[in-house]
Amino acid sequence: MESLPEKIKRIDVLKVEYGKRKLCECRNPHYEIDYVNKIVQCEDCGAIVEPFEALYNVAKHYETLSDQVEALLEQRREIAAYKPHLVVIKNLERETRAGMIPYCPKCGETFELDEITAWHNRKFRGGKSETNIIQH
């Protein structure tokens, strides 16, 4: 076997650079697809983007939109199920459990809930007909 020469010549065909930043760092990029040259370009900054990265960004964007739509639909369901009169009942229950008793809004005297002896139909609130009062 021959001995290696003292001075070895290097042949660098390809150099890998790991410290560089991405060419496109746009938060919400808008892509243009060049079908002829098979490249993807960011319309915002003009950078050429790897097609797989562009596809991944679009998929991630639509996944985020889907999550936002689902959150909005959940909020819509909560609003549709909101019953303001139940808030009053829940507050009444919370205060009663804490040992509090309500005040009469007319005379200002306190009273126990079991002292309520009659109920009035909300539809007939204007008139005080005896037929509208429900006795318990």
Secondary structure as the mmCIF struct_conf table of DSSP 4:
data_model
#
loop_
_struct_conf.conf_type_id
_struct_conf.id
_struct_conf.beg_label_comp_id
_struct_conf.beg_label_asym_id
_struct_conf.beg_label_seq_id
_struct_conf.end_label_comp_id
_struct_conf.end_label_asym_id
_struct_conf.end_label_seq_id
HELX_LH_PP_P HELX_LH_PP_P1 GLU A 2 PRO A 5
BEND BEND1 GLU A 6 LYS A 7
HELX_LH_PP_P HELX_LH_PP_P2 ILE A 8 ARG A 10
BEND BEND2 VAL A 13 VAL A 13
BEND BEND3 GLY A 19 GLY A 19
HELX_LH_PP_P HELX_LH_PP_P3 LYS A 20 LYS A 22
BEND BEND4 LEU A 23 LEU A 23
BEND BEND5 ARG A 27 ASN A 28
STRN STRN1 TYR A 31 ASP A 34
TURN_TY1_P TURN_TY1_P1 TYR A 35 LYS A 38
STRN STRN2 ILE A 39 CYS A 42
TURN_TY1_P TURN_TY1_P2 GLU A 43 CYS A 45
STRN STRN3 ILE A 48 VAL A 49
HELX_RH_AL_P HELX_RH_AL_P1 PRO A 51 ALA A 81
HELX_RH_AL_P HELX_RH_AL_P2 PRO A 84 ARG A 97
TURN_TY1_P TURN_TY1_P3 ALA A 98 GLY A 99
HELX_LH_PP_P HELX_LH_PP_P4 PRO A 102 PRO A 102
STRN STRN4 TYR A 103 TYR A 103
HELX_LH_PP_P HELX_LH_PP_P5 CYS A 104 CYS A 104
TURN_TY1_P TURN_TY1_P4 PRO A 105 CYS A 107
STRN STRN5 THR A 110 THR A 110
HELX_RH_3T_P HELX_RH_3T_P1 LEU A 113 GLU A 115
STRN STRN6 ALA A 118 HIS A 120
HELX_RH_3T_P HELX_RH_3T_P2 ARG A 122 PHE A 124
BEND BEND6 GLY A 126 GLY A 127
HELX_RH_3T_P HELX_RH_3T_P3 GLU A 130 ASN A 132
STRN STRN7 ILE A 133 GLN A 135
#
